[in-house]
Amino acid sequence: MATVGNTYLTLADKFKRQNGNEQIAAIIEMLAEYNSFIQDAPVIECNNGTKHRTTMRTALPSVAWRVLNEGVEESKSTTTQVDDTTGILEGWSRVDQALVDMASDKAGFRLSESRAFLEAMNQEAESGLFYHNTNTDPEKILGLAPRFNDISASNGQQIIDADGTGSDNTSIWFVTWGENACHLIYPKGTTGGLQHEDLGLDTVMDANNNPFRAYRDRYCWNLGVTVRDWRSVSRVANIDVPALSVDATTGANLFDKMVEAYWKLQNHGTAQGKKVIYANATILEYLDAQSRLGNSNVQLTWREAGPDSEPVLHFRDMPIRRSDALIVNEERVV
């Protein structure tokens, strides 16, 4: 039988969320991660039901110079079609009515639980965006890492090898978000983004099939990701985390690798979409340290993102987002 405290809110949870005046206290989510792709990624309805079909050009037609009174051989381009699927990310919450009744701010108490579910959904979605693989988990989505995981593949030129070995590596991702580049998808006829359904007060059963009254909520996110042009993404892979050093004498020189990844992207500027870099906190710390060596400090700048907003770290013309979904125990990409 499942432990109640691991599944549902308990009385202890209730009091942890109140201050001495029995008001809902500000919750400091010590485990909250920085998941920022939702600031950048466009969301587009699937063009084929629960799938999004992309026609990719695989070869250009041949052309030739001709002389007068002589023709040239006819040719054509070649294409292939790729279907990207969506997945259903879902969570259910129930809170004993008696717990809610004890709270002086009933709506605020329920909202505090909703925020936790929203954060959990957000973290799982971002982890899936990078790492989930429908080849091993068909109910999930196909993330970026399984798509850019073979240096010898046709899109292998987009992978920059930072020479790390073993299984303690991480990656830096350069992503172009746009309709014809990389974007999120949701099933045709549904709504894009995370949905919250307040089901109100209901009669539910405990583990012994005994009824009690509880408030119930459902959280659902139908989403997937598609890469319509693999030149819109580049990956600095095989960054050996333990080998990194602040002076780049051991491990990867992060700026050298990032310059390579930068020029692997197609169409710089804003013609194809919004270009963003994603890295975890460990990489950002070493970038900060290595940027202070020699003339490397010109690579990083802080820029205002907009009125009344905090400055955003940039590498050249690309903002850098912190993503705690990026792990530090990746296997070597070969």
N, C-alpha and C positions, 0 to 999 in steps of 0.2 A: 504494500500500500504506500502511495506517495506521501511524503511528509508535507503536512499542510503549509508550513512556513516556506517551503520551496516553491509552492504553486500559487497560493492565494495570499492576499494581505492578511496579516495577523494583527492582534491588538498592539503588539510591540511595534509593528510597522506604523500603526496609526500615531502612537505617541512620539516616534522618532520624527514625525513630520509636523509636530507642533512645538511651539515655544512655551514659555512659562505661562503665557496668557491664553493658552489653548487656541491660538490662532495658527494657521498653516505657516510653518517656518519656511524660509527660503532654503531649497534643497541644493546642496553643493554636491553634484554628481562626480565623485572622485574617480569613477571609472568611465566617465563620459569621454568619448573620443571625438577628434576633429574629423568630421566627414563633410567634405566641401563640394563634392561633385554636383550636388543639387543646386549650387550657386551658378553653375556654368552650363550644364548639359541641357540642350533642347529636348523636348519630349514630343514625339510625332506618332500619330495613329498608324497602326499597321495597315499595309495596303493589300493584305491577303489573309483576312480573318485574324487568327492569333499569331500569324507569322508575317514577317516583313521580307518581301522579295527584292533583291538587288541584282540588277544586270550589270556585270562588270566587264569592261573591255580587257581582253587578255592579249591581243596583238593588234597592231596598226596595219592598215593596208600598205602594200609596197607601191612606191612611185618611182618614176625614172625620167631623166631628161630625154627628149626625143628630137630628131632632126626632121626637116621638112619631108613630106611624102612617106614617112615611116611612122608606124604607131608604136604603142607600148603595151605590154601584157596587162590584161585586166587582173584586178585583185580585190580583196575585201578584208575588212577587219573581222576579228573573231571575238566572241563574248561567252561568258558563262553566267549562270544564275545561282545565287546563294540565298537560302532561306534562313532567317534568324527567328528564333522562337521566343515567346514570352513565358514568364513563370508567375505563379500566384504566391506572394509572400503574405502570410496571414497570422494574426494573433487574436486570442480571445481573453477577456478579463472578466472576473466576477468578484464583487466585494460584498461581504455580508451586510445586509441592511442595518443590522444593529451597530456595526462599526461606523457607518455613515451617519446614523442618528446621533451617535455620541459626539460627533464633530460639530463645533460651533459654526464652522464654515463648510457646509456639506458639499457645495459645488466645488469649492477650492480643494477639498480632500479628494474628490473624484478626479479633479484635474491633475493633481499631483501624480496619480497613478497613470493617467493618460500620457503625461509627459515622458514617463519611463518607457511606456510602450512605444511611443513615437521615436525615442532615442534608440531603442532596441531594433526597431524596423529600419531606421536610418543606417545603423551600423551594419546590419546584415545585408542591406541593399548595396552598400559601398564595397563590402567584402566580396559580394557576388560579382559586382562590376569588374573587379580585377581578377578574381581567382576561380569562380565557379565554372564547372565543366559539365556540359550535358552528356558527354561521352561516358562519364562515370556516374553522374547524378542527373538522369533525364528530367526530373521534375524541376530542376533549377534552370539557370540561364547560362549562356556561354559568355564568359568574361573575356577580358583582354589578354590575360596571360596565356591561356590555351591557344589563342590565335597567333601570338607572337612568341613561340616557344621552340622554334626550329631554325637555326641559323642557315641551314641549307635549303629551306623552303623558298618559294617564290617571293615571299615577303620578308625573307631573312635579312635582306639588306637594311631593313628598318631596325634591326637589333644591334646595338653597340655592345661588344663584349668587353667588360671591365676586368676580365681575367681571373675572377674569383673561382674557387673550386669548392667541392664539398657541398654542405647543405646549410651554410650560415650566410647566405647572400641576401641581398635585397635589390630593388630596382627603382629607377626614376623614370616616370612616364611623361612623354610629351604628347598631348592629345589636342587635335583640332576638332572642336565641336561645331557641327553645322549640318544642314539638311543633306548635303552631298559628301559629307566627310564621316563623322562619327556622331551618333545621337542615340538617345533612349527611345524606346518604343513601348506602346501599350496596345492591347487588343482592339480591333475595330469594334465600334459601338459601345465601348466602355469609357471610363473617365481616366485621364492621365493623372498620376500622382497618388499619394497616400490618402486613403479614404478612412474616415472614422464614423462608425455607426453606433449611436447611443441607443441601446435596446431597452433602457429603463429597468424598472423593477420586475423581477420574474421569480418563479419558483424553480429552484434547482435541487439537485440531489447530491448528497455527500458521498464519501467513499463506501458507506454502508447502505446506500440507496435510501437514505432518510431525507425528506424534503426540508428546505429552509428558503427564506426569501433573500434575494441578492440582486444587486445592480449589475447589469451585464453590458459589455462593450465589445464591439468587433472592429478590428483594424485590418485593412486589406490594401495591398499594393500590387497591381498588375504591371509588370515591367519587364523589359529586356533591353539589350543593347545591340546595335548594328554598326558595323564598320563598312561603309559603302565604298570607301577608297582607302586601301591599306597604307597609302602614302601619307595619310592624314595622321598617322600614329607612329611614334618611334619609342623605343625602349632601351634605356641603359641598363643592361642586365648583368648579372654575375658580379655585383659589387660586394666584395668580401668585407663584411661588417667588422669582424675582429681585427682585420689588417689595416683598417683606415687609420690615418694619422693626421694631426693638425697641420703638419708641414708637407704632407704628400710624399714623404720619403719612403713610406711603405703604403701598400694598398693603392687604391685608385686615385688618380688626380681627377677629382670630380669635374672640374671645369673643362678639362680637355675632352672628357667623354661627353659632357653636355653640349659642347660646341659641335661635336660630330652628330649628336642626335638632333640638334637644332637644324642643321643643314640637310638632314634626311627628310624633313617635312616638306611637303609640296606647297607651293604658292604662299610665300611669306606675306605678311600684311593681313588684312581682314577680308580678302576676296573670297576665301573658301569658308571662313568661320572664325570662331574665337579660339585662340591657341592658349593652352594652359599647361603648366608643369605640376606634377603631383609627386611628392616625396614625403617620407615619414620624418618624425622628429629627430631621429639619429642622423639622417642625411642632412637635415637643415642645420644641425649643430656643427657638423664638419664643413658644410659649405660656408658657414659664418667664419669658422676658423681659417679655412684655406683662402678665403677672400681677402684676408689681411696680409697675405704673402706677396711681396713684390708689387706688381701692377695689377694683380688679380682683383683688387677691390673695385675696379671699374665694371666688373661683370655683374655685381649685385647693386640694386638701387631700391630705395623705398619711395613709392609713389602714392599720392592720394587717389583712392578709388572713386571718390565722389564727395559731394557736400556732406559734411558732418560724419564722414566715415573714417575708419582707421587706415593708416598707410598700409599698402600691400607690397610685399617683397617681390621684386622682378629680377629675372635673368634676361638681360637685353630687353626685348619688348614684350616678354611673356611673364604674366604673374605666376608666382609659385604658391601652391596650396599645400597645406599640411594635411596628410591623410594617414591616420593611424591604422587604417585597414591594410596598409602595405607592411607586410611582415618582414622579419629579419632572418628567417630560416628557409629561404627559397633554395630549391635544388639548382644545380648549375644548368644553365641553358646551353645546349650544344647544337 
